[in-house]
Amino acid sequence: MNKSCASLLRPRPASPTRTRPIWMALMAAGILSACGGGGGGGDDGQAGGGNAPGGSTPGGSTPPPASAAPLPSAVASTASMVMSCPDGAGFQCSGSSLIRQENGIALTSSGVQAYGRSTSDLASPIADATAAFGFAPASGGLAEIRVAKNATSAVTQVALLLSNLGLSWDGDNDRPLIIETFNPTAGRTTLTSTGALQSATLPPETDLAFFDYASRRVNGTQANYANNRYFPRTNPSRCPAGTPPGTCATTETTGLQPSPGDWRTGGTTPDIVSAIRVHGDGDVHAGNGPATSSGTPTYITGGTGPGVPFPGSKGYRGMDNWGLQYANLGAWVTQDTVLIEEWAALGNEHNKNRRGMVAYGQVTEPAAVPSTGTASYTGIAYGWYAPNATVDPTPFRGAATVTVDFATRQATIAVQNAVTYDAAGAAVPVNFSTVAGFGANGSNVANYMTGTLTAGSLSGGIGGRLFGPVAGGGAGTGPAEAAGTFTLSGGGVTAIGGFLARKQ
């Protein structure tokens, strides 16, 4: 697996005046075209095609699980605990609202999630406005993921919707909803009245009724400057002043990069679909300035050339989707410029970074979850680890097992052999074994588990769901798949991860 894709762009893009050369370097290095996932052997020294290396657990033995965990209480009868995707059949999704937060994990109708935030943006004043780095737990935001799958359960379309992440262009309002589809065509993405994804034509930069910052300034319509895909295009973009002719970046994304796993033939490796896009959300240079008295359009100050910002002028987004037939584990990241000077006029424009994990998909109907027997699941763990709050997190991968006792409503979840997902393969101290409680038989949370966990000096919580139809087999009778997310922290250390496992 390409290391840059596994880390979901750990390099630090700069502010609008410095982003361009960094993104040109990333593209020149082939990052966008080389994101091939981790289903097979890679060129980074990490073994592919399976779980993390077996044998003894790096970093010490896995602690024994607790004897029992409390069962989660039911959610309100108005809260759905089954999957219902606005885009209809053929899609799997995580849910468009948070039901509750429990043991540090957020619960949605068909998923669980956790995320972290950069710490460089917490200083006052901002120490380095050109970067976003560091890692610490966060809560309150929502990451909604939707994927379309074909008849073989391969992902053909991805949508990442992000909200309430503390990202503001003007300092007063949350920025418009992020709708990232990693679509390599020009256009813009919106939602219909029913919440379904909708692709629209991108207005030209001369349409000042749409790009109304030129006439309304800070009262312009922020939503018109969000979720726009400006490339490919015939005309050049508005490059930063001083850019050598012919060197301005012209690619935002190369779209989805798939890598199939071996789960269809009895293995435990999920499919992986990777994507990355450099964006210009909030950049007012998307439109021209007002026309002169002669009718000739002017340009908004800053850079050269006709309106349309250069790729990456305001940040980047990336996602890896690890997928089985019914369950998915989505690892996402977004970096965004906030307090944008043209919108906020505060002289404090800088960057923020958010990244998280979402376990989601076609959850098992609560009423179908067995009340007796056991089932075992085997799969992978994946996430990010930061040894302190000021460095960028490192991606890790490990082996995951889940054993469910439906009679006692207890699930033992273990992550072992966690190592950095790179050539070094260094041990990461996030190995654990813990017990999570399932909702009572017959309750609306019978397909949901939650509990606390410890890993050495770290503590945190875990949440998970069961996915797919119930069936028998060598690993017991139960739903086909299990997945979840977890968070660990202590002494400045932060780890956020997830697991994805299949009944064999």
Residue pairs with C-beta under 8 A, 6 or more apart in sequence:
1 36
1 37
1 38
1 42
1 44
1 46
1 48
1 259
1 272
1 421
2 31
2 34
2 35
2 36
2 42
2 43
2 44
2 274
3 42
3 44
3 421
3 422
3 423
4 10
4 11
4 26
4 29
4 31
4 34
4 35
5 31
5 34
5 35
5 36
5 37
5 257
5 274
5 276
5 318
5 320
6 38
6 44
6 320
6 395
6 421
6 422
7 394
7 395
7 421
7 422
8 276
8 318
8 319
8 320
8 331
8 332
8 333
8 355
8 395
9 26
9 31
9 276
9 316
9 318
9 333
9 335
10 392
10 393
10 394
10 395
11 22
11 26
12 22
12 130
12 131
12 132
12 133
12 392
13 19
13 22
13 23
13 131
13 132
13 278
13 312
13 315
13 316
13 335
13 351
14 22
14 130
14 131
14 351
15 129
15 130
15 337
15 349
15 350
15 351
16 240
16 283
16 313
16 314
16 337
16 349
17 130
17 240
18 130
19 312
19 313
19 314
19 315
20 239
20 240
20 243
20 248
20 249
20 310
20 312
20 313
22 312
23 249
23 278
23 311
23 312
23 316
24 247
24 249
26 32
26 278
27 249
27 251
31 276
32 251
32 253
32 254
32 276
33 254
35 254
35 257
35 274
35 275
35 276
36 257
36 259
36 274
37 257
37 258
37 259
37 271
37 272
37 273
37 274
37 320
38 46
38 48
38 259
38 272
38 397
38 421
39 48
39 49
39 259
39 260
39 261
39 262
39 269
39 270
39 271
39 272
40 48
40 49
40 259
41 47
41 48
41 49
42 48
44 422
44 423
45 422
45 423
45 424
45 425
46 397
46 421
46 422
46 423
46 425
47 53
48 269
49 262
49 267
49 269
50 262
50 267
50 268
50 269
51 268
51 269
51 378
51 379
51 380
51 397
51 398
51 399
51 400
51 417
52 380
52 381
52 397
52 398
52 399
52 416
52 417
52 418
52 419
53 417
53 419
53 425
54 399
54 417
55 417
57 416
57 417
57 431
58 417
58 418
58 419
58 427
58 428
58 431
59 418
59 427
59 428
59 429
59 431
59 456
60 429
60 431
60 456
62 414
62 415
62 416
62 431
62 432
62 433
63 432
63 433
63 454
63 455
64 433
65 412
65 414
65 433
65 434
65 435
66 434
66 435
66 451
67 435
68 408
68 410
68 435
68 437
69 410
69 434
69 435
69 436
69 437
69 450
69 451
69 452
70 437
70 451
71 409
71 437
71 438
71 439
71 440
72 102
72 437
72 438
72 439
72 445
72 448
72 449
72 450
73 445
74 439
74 440
74 443
74 444
74 445
75 81
75 99
75 100
75 107
75 444
75 445
77 444
79 99
79 109
79 444
80 95
80 109
81 109
81 110
81 363
81 366
81 444
81 445
81 447
81 448
82 109
82 110
82 363
82 365
82 366
83 92
83 93
83 95
83 109
83 110
83 361
83 362
83 363
84 93
84 109
84 110
85 91
85 92
85 93
85 146
86 93
86 96
86 146
86 191
86 192
86 194
86 195
86 196
86 197
87 93
87 146
87 148
87 196
87 197
88 196
90 148
90 149
90 150
91 146
91 147
91 148
91 149
92 110
92 146
92 147
92 149
92 326
92 328
92 360
92 361
92 362
93 110
93 144
93 145
93 146
93 147
93 360
94 108
94 109
94 110
94 111
94 113
94 143
94 144
94 145
94 146
94 330
94 358
94 360
94 361
95 108
95 109
95 110
95 111
95 144
95 360
96 108
96 109
96 142
96 144
96 161
96 195
97 108
97 109
97 142
98 106
98 107
98 108
98 142
99 107
99 108
99 109
100 106
100 107
101 107
101 139
102 450
102 461
102 463
103 450
103 451
103 452
103 460
103 461
103 462
103 463
104 114
104 137
104 139
104 460
104 461
104 487
105 112
105 113
105 114
105 450
105 461
105 462
105 463
105 484
105 485
105 486
105 487
106 112
106 113
106 114
106 139
106 142
106 463
107 448
107 450
107 463
108 142
108 144
108 360
109 363
110 360
110 361
110 362
110 363
110 465
111 145
111 358
111 359
111 360
111 361
111 363
111 465
112 358
112 359
112 360
112 448
112 463
112 464
112 465
112 484
112 485
113 142
113 143
113 356
113 357
113 358
113 359
113 360
113 485
114 137
114 356
114 357
114 463
114 485
114 486
114 487
114 496
114 498
115 138
115 139
115 141
115 143
115 165
115 354
115 355
115 356
115 357
115 496
116 135
116 136
116 137
116 138
116 354
116 355
116 356
116 384
116 393
116 494
116 496
117 135
117 136
117 137
117 138
117 165
117 166
117 352
117 353
117 354
118 132
118 133
118 134
118 135
118 351
118 352
118 353
118 354
119 133
119 134
119 135
119 136
119 389
119 390
120 126
120 127
120 128
120 131
120 132
120 133
120 134
120 351
120 353
120 390
121 132
121 338
121 350
121 351
121 352
121 353
125 348
126 348
126 350
129 348
129 349
129 350
129 351
130 350
130 351
131 351
132 335
132 350
132 351
132 352
132 353
133 353
133 390
133 391
133 392
134 386
134 389
134 390
134 391
134 392
135 355
135 384
135 386
135 389
135 391
135 392
135 393
135 494
136 389
136 489
136 494
137 487
137 489
137 494
137 496
138 165
138 166
138 354
140 164
140 166
141 162
141 163
141 164
141 165
141 166
141 354
141 356
142 161
142 162
142 163
142 164
143 160
143 161
143 162
143 330
143 332
143 356
143 358
144 160
144 161
144 162
144 163
145 158
145 159
145 160
145 161
145 319
145 321
145 328
145 330
145 332
145 358
145 360
146 158
146 159
146 161
146 197
147 155
147 157
147 158
147 159
147 273
147 321
147 323
147 328
148 155
148 156
148 157
149 155
149 156
149 323
150 156
152 264
153 264
153 271
153 323
153 324
153 325
154 258
154 260
154 271
155 256
155 258
155 271
155 273
155 321
155 323
156 256
157 181
157 256
158 181
158 182
158 256
158 273
158 275
158 319
158 321
159 179
159 180
159 181
159 189
159 197
160 178
160 179
160 180
160 181
160 317
160 319
160 330
160 332
161 177
161 178
161 179
161 180
162 177
162 178
162 180
162 332
162 334
162 354
163 174
163 177
163 178
164 174
165 174
165 334
165 352
165 354
166 174
166 352
166 354
167 174
167 175
167 334
167 336
167 338
167 352
167 354
168 174
168 175
168 338
168 339
168 344
169 175
169 222
169 282
169 338
169 339
169 340
169 343
169 344
170 218
170 222
170 339
170 340
170 343
170 344
171 339
171 344
171 346
173 222
175 222
175 226
175 281
175 282
175 336
175 338
176 222
176 223
176 226
176 227
177 191
177 226
177 227
178 226
178 227
178 281
178 317
178 334
179 189
179 190
179 191
179 197
179 226
179 227
180 189
180 227
180 277
180 279
180 317
180 319
180 334
181 189
181 197
181 199
182 253
182 255
182 256
182 275
182 276
182 277
182 317
182 319
183 189
183 199
183 229
183 253
183 255
184 232
184 252
184 253
184 254
184 255
185 229
185 232
186 202
186 229
186 230
186 231
186 232
186 233
187 199
187 200
187 201
187 202
187 228
187 229
188 199
188 200
188 201
188 202
188 227
188 228
188 229
189 197
189 198
189 199
189 200
189 227
189 229
190 198
190 200
190 227
191 197
191 198
192 198
202 228
202 229
202 230
203 210
203 211
205 211
205 286
205 287
205 288
205 306
205 307
205 308
206 287
206 288
206 297
206 307
207 287
208 214
208 215
208 287
208 288
208 290
210 221
210 224
210 287
211 220
211 224
211 225
211 286
211 287
211 288
211 307
212 220
212 221
212 224
212 287
213 220
213 225
213 284
213 287
213 300
213 342
214 220
214 287
214 288
214 289
214 290
214 300
215 290
217 342
218 342
218 343
218 344
218 345
220 284
222 282
222 343
225 281
225 282
225 283
225 284
225 286
226 281
226 282
227 281
228 280
228 281
228 286
229 252
230 237
230 252
230 280
230 286
230 308
230 309
230 311
231 237
231 250
231 251
231 252
231 311
232 250
232 251
233 250
233 308
235 305
235 306
235 308
236 248
236 250
236 305
236 306
237 248
237 249
237 250
237 305
237 308
237 309
237 310
237 311
238 285
238 299
238 302
238 303
238 304
238 305
238 306
238 307
238 308
238 309
238 310
239 247
239 248
239 303
239 304
239 305
239 310
240 303
240 310
241 302
241 303
241 304
243 304
248 310
249 278
249 310
249 311
249 312
250 311
251 311
252 277
252 278
252 279
252 311
252 312
253 275
253 276
253 277
253 278
255 275
256 273
256 274
256 275
257 273
257 274
257 275
258 271
258 272
258 273
258 274
259 271
259 272
259 273
259 274
260 271
261 267
261 269
261 270
261 271
261 272
261 324
262 268
262 269
263 269
263 270
263 271
263 324
263 325
263 502
266 504
268 378
268 379
268 380
268 501
268 502
268 504
269 380
270 322
270 323
270 324
270 329
270 379
270 380
270 500
271 322
271 323
271 324
272 320
272 321
272 322
272 323
273 320
273 321
273 323
274 318
274 319
274 320
274 321
275 318
275 319
276 316
276 317
276 318
276 319
277 316
277 317
277 318
278 311
278 312
278 315
278 316
279 311
279 312
279 314
279 315
279 316
279 317
280 286
280 309
280 310
280 311
280 312
280 313
280 314
281 314
281 315
281 336
282 314
282 336
282 337
282 340
282 343
283 309
283 313
283 314
283 340
284 300
284 340
284 342
284 343
285 300
285 302
285 303
285 307
285 308
285 309
285 313
286 307
286 308
286 309
287 300
287 307
288 297
288 298
288 299
288 300
288 306
288 307
289 297
289 298
289 299
289 300
289 301
290 297
290 298
291 297
291 298
292 298
299 305
299 306
299 307
300 307
303 310
314 336
314 337
314 340
315 334
315 335
315 336
315 337
315 351
316 333
316 334
316 335
317 332
317 333
317 334
317 335
318 332
318 333
319 330
319 331
319 332
319 333
320 330
320 331
320 382
321 328
321 329
321 330
321 331
322 328
322 329
322 330
322 331
322 380
322 382
322 500
323 329
324 379
324 467
324 481
324 500
324 502
325 468
325 480
325 481
326 361
326 362
326 467
326 468
326 480
326 481
327 359
327 360
327 361
327 362
327 465
327 467
327 468
327 481
327 482
327 483
327 500
327 502
328 358
328 359
328 360
328 361
328 483
328 500
329 357
329 358
329 359
329 382
329 483
329 485
329 498
329 499
329 500
330 357
330 358
330 359
330 360
331 355
331 356
331 357
331 382
331 383
331 384
331 395
331 498
332 355
332 356
332 357
332 358
333 353
333 354
333 355
334 353
334 354
334 355
335 351
335 352
335 353
335 354
336 351
336 352
337 349
337 350
337 351
338 349
338 350
338 351
338 352
339 346
339 348
339 349
339 350
340 349
341 347
341 349
355 384
355 393
355 496
356 496
357 382
357 383
357 485
357 496
357 497
357 498
358 485
358 498
359 464
359 465
359 483
359 484
359 485
359 498
359 499
359 500
360 465
360 483
361 467
361 481
361 483
362 467
362 468
363 447
363 465
363 466
363 467
364 447
364 465
364 466
364 467
364 468
364 469
364 470
364 479
365 447
366 439
366 442
366 443
366 444
366 445
366 446
366 447
367 442
367 446
368 469
368 470
368 479
369 406
369 438
369 441
369 446
369 447
369 466
369 470
369 478
369 479
370 406
370 470
370 477
370 478
371 406
371 407
371 441
371 442
372 406
372 407
373 406
373 407
373 476
373 477
373 478
374 403
374 404
374 405
374 406
374 476
374 478
375 403
375 404
375 406
375 475
375 476
375 477
375 478
375 479
375 503
376 401
376 402
376 403
376 404
376 475
376 476
376 503
376 504
377 401
377 402
377 403
377 404
377 475
377 481
377 482
377 501
377 502
377 503
377 504
378 399
378 400
378 401
378 501
378 502
378 504
379 399
379 400
379 401
379 402
379 482
379 499
379 500
379 501
379 502
380 397
380 398
380 399
380 400
380 499
380 500
380 501
381 396
381 397
381 398
381 399
381 400
381 415
381 418
381 497
381 498
381 499
382 395
382 396
382 397
382 398
382 421
382 497
382 498
382 499
382 500
383 395
383 396
383 430
383 486
383 495
383 496
383 497
383 498
384 393
384 394
384 395
384 396
384 494
384 495
384 496
384 497
385 393
385 394
385 395
385 396
385 420
385 428
385 429
385 430
385 493
385 494
385 495
385 497
386 392
386 393
386 394
386 493
386 494
386 495
387 492
387 493
388 492
388 493
389 492
389 494
393 494
393 496
394 420
394 421
394 422
394 428
395 420
395 421
395 422
396 418
396 419
396 420
396 421
396 428
396 430
396 495
396 497
397 418
397 419
397 421
398 415
398 416
398 417
398 418
398 419
398 428
398 430
398 431
399 415
399 416
399 417
400 413
400 414
400 415
400 416
400 499
400 500
400 501
401 412
401 413
401 414
401 416
401 501
402 411
402 412
402 413
402 414
402 464
402 482
402 499
402 501
403 411
403 412
404 410
404 411
404 438
404 466
404 476
404 478
404 482
405 411
406 438
406 441
406 478
409 437
409 438
409 439
409 440
409 441
410 435
410 436
410 437
410 438
411 435
411 436
411 437
411 438
411 449
411 464
411 482
412 433
412 434
412 435
413 433
413 434
413 435
413 436
413 449
413 451
413 453
413 462
413 464
413 484
413 499
414 432
414 433
414 434
415 430
415 431
415 432
415 433
415 486
415 497
415 499
416 431
417 431
418 427
418 428
418 429
418 430
418 431
419 425
419 426
419 427
419 428
420 426
420 428
428 495
429 455
429 456
429 458
430 455
430 458
430 488
430 495
430 497
431 455
432 453
432 454
432 455
432 488
434 451
434 452
434 453
434 454
434 462
435 451
436 449
436 450
436 451
436 462
436 463
436 464
436 484
437 449
437 450
437 451
438 445
438 446
438 447
438 448
438 449
439 445
439 446
439 447
439 448
439 449
440 446
447 465
447 466
447 479
448 463
448 464
448 465
449 462
449 463
449 464
449 465
449 466
449 484
450 461
450 462
450 463
450 464
451 461
451 462
452 459
452 460
452 461
452 462
453 459
453 460
453 461
453 462
453 486
453 488
454 460
455 488
455 495
457 490
457 491
457 493
458 488
458 489
458 490
458 493
458 495
459 488
459 489
459 490
460 486
460 487
460 488
460 489
460 495
461 486
461 487
462 484
462 485
462 486
462 487
463 484
463 485
463 486
464 482
464 483
464 484
464 485
464 499
465 482
465 483
465 484
466 478
466 479
466 481
466 482
467 479
467 480
467 481
467 482
467 483
468 479
468 480
468 481
469 479
469 480
470 477
470 478
470 479
470 480
471 477
471 478
471 480
471 503
473 503
473 504
474 504
475 503
475 504
476 503
478 503
479 503
480 502
480 503
481 500
481 501
481 502
481 503
482 499
482 501
482 503
483 498
483 499
483 500
483 501
484 498
484 499
485 496
485 497
485 498
485 499
486 496
486 497
486 498
486 499
487 494
487 495
487 496
487 497
488 494
488 495
488 496
488 497
489 495
